[in-house]
């Protein structure tokens, strides 16, 4: 397992990461995990690797785009001094182009997305033991669907940045594929974005597999 004793894993993103986490008042009290994939990752790490004392911190905020991450990067990532960092962002960058097509100031087009994400990665990676980049996704198996096709393009940007910087890459869209062979998309997520617990478990499993998690707890 890649995470080591007393490592801190900060997981940042949008509502999928946030997933109802409490917003504690006071500096340094970002210890609520929400009820999604972040909480599941933490629960598996604590139950299978209790001897490591790994600290997981959820810094997701609902509605965020990569532009929002840039605005809060210093306080919500750098100041927390993570050993490991995971980033899953991009759903709202794409979604606002579809659900709010007339409100252009809320749209984050792919050039800005790539430039900003690369800037954040390059700024932070030298201080980390490890970086995990997850693609945005749309829980829709039809690749010709407009929003799914756009999300795949943003996902390709994440893959390119991961390859260029040596980050661990997780294709969340691919992680959903075997599930979608048997479960209708709206059963996993009524809006194709905010998943139920099965969807969050799919994401948590992808993260755990990427960091070499073992059910035997061997490290």
N, C-alpha and C positions, 0 to 999 in steps of 0.2 A: 504494500500500500504506500502510495506516494506521500501522503501527509504523515508528518512525524510528531513526536511528543510535544505537546503544548503549542502546536501550530494554530494560527488563527486564520480561518477561511471566511472572507467577506464575500457575500453574494449580492450583486447589485443588478437592478433591472427595473421593470415596470410592474404592472398589477399582477402579473403571473408570479413574479418573485415576491412582491409585497404580500399578497393574499391575506389581507386583513391584519397584518402585524400591528400591534399597538405602537403608537408613537410616544414613547416615554419622554417626559419633560426632564431637562437637565443634561448637561454635557456628558457624553460617554455612557449613556444608559440605553444604547441600541441593542438590547438583548432579547427582544421579543421576536419570535420566529415566524409568526403567521401560521396558516394551516395548509400550506401547499408543499411544493417539492423541497423548499429549503428546510422546513420542519422535518420532512421525511429523511433527507440527507443527514441532518443532525441526529435524528433518532437512531438511524442505523449505525452511525459512527459511534454514538455513545453506548449502544447496546452490544456491539460486536468488538469495538476497540476501546473499552472504558479506561484501560490503562494509559491511553495516550493523552487524555485530557484535552482533546481538540475543542476549540471554541469556534462555533459557527455564528456569524453575524449577518442578519438580513437587512440590507439597505435598499430594498425595492420600494418604489413609490408609484402608485397607480397613475396611469396616464402619461408617464414619462416617455420622452424620446431621447435620442442620443444628445440632442441639444440641451435637454434638461440635465443629463448626466454631467455634461461639461460644466454646467453652472455650479454644481454641488460636489464636484470631484475632490476638491481639496479637503472639505470637511467630512465627506461621507466615504472617502477611500483613503487618501493620502494620510490624513491625520489619525486614522485608525491603525495604521502600520500593519497591514495584513501580511502574513507569510504567503498565503494563497489568495487569489482573487478569481471569481467567476463573473462574467458579464453576459447577460442575455438581454439584448435591447434591439428594437427595430420594428416590433409589431405596430406600435402607434405611429411610427414614422411612415409606414405604409398605409395603415388603416385610415388615418385622417384624410388621405387623398381620396378615399372611397366613401366614407360616411359623412365627411364635411368637404365635398369637392369645391364649394364656392369660397371656403375660408382658407385662402392660400397661405396665410402667415402661419398656420398650424402644420403645413406640409413640410416634411424633411425629405428632400429629394436625394437620390442615390449618391450624387457627387458630394454633397455636404455630409451625408451619412458616413461615407468611406473616409473622407478627410478627417472628420471629428473622431471617429472610432480609432483610426490609426494614431492620431495625436494622443489620445488617452492611453492607448496601449504602449506607445513608445515612451511616454512620460513616466509610466508606472512600472513597466516590466523589469527594469534593472534592479529595483528594490525588492522584487518578489522571489520566492522560491519557485513558484509556479503560477501560471495564468491559464484559465480555462475560458474559451470563447464558445458560446452557444449561439446557434443561428436563431433568428426569429422563425415563426412557423404560422401556418394557417391549417387548421384541421379539416382539410378538404382533399380527397384523393384525386380529384380531377385537376390535372396539371394545366389544363387549358383555361380554367377559371381565372378571371382577371386578377383578383387579389392574390390567389395562390401563385400565379406566375410572377407577379411583382415580388412577393415574399421570397420566392426562390432566387430572384436576382439579388436581393439584399443578403440572403444567405450565402450566395456565392462570394460576396464581398467579405463576409466574415471568414470564410474558408481561405480566401487569398491572404488576408491579414494574418491569420493563424499560421499559414505556411511561411510567410515572410518573416515572422517574428519568433517562430518556434513555440508558439502557444499550443496547448492541447485543444483540439477542435472537436466539437460535438454537433452533429447534424441532427437537430431535434425533429426536423421534418421526416427524416429517414427513420428515426426512432418510433414515430407514430405509425409507420407503414404496416407492420405486421398486425397491429391492433385494429387498424382500419379495414383490414381484410375481413374482419368478423364483427365489428361494431360500427354502427351507423354514426357518422360524424356528430350529428346533433345529440346523440346519446353521450358522447364524451364531452361536448361543449355546445350549449344551445346556440351560441353565437360564433362557433368555430374557433374561438380564441381562448375563453376562460374555461379551463377544463375541470371536470369533476375529479374525485380522488384517483380514479383509474388513470386519468390523464396526468395528474401530478406524479403518480407513482412511475409512470412511463418516463417522465423527465428525470425524476430522482434516480431511477435505475441507470439512465444514460450517464448521469454525472458520476455515480458510484463506479460504474464499469470503467469510465475514463481515468479514474484515479487509482485503479487497481484494487478496489475493495474486494475482500475475500470473506465469505461467510464463515470461514474457520478462524478469522481474526489473525491470520499469520501476517507478520510484517517484516 
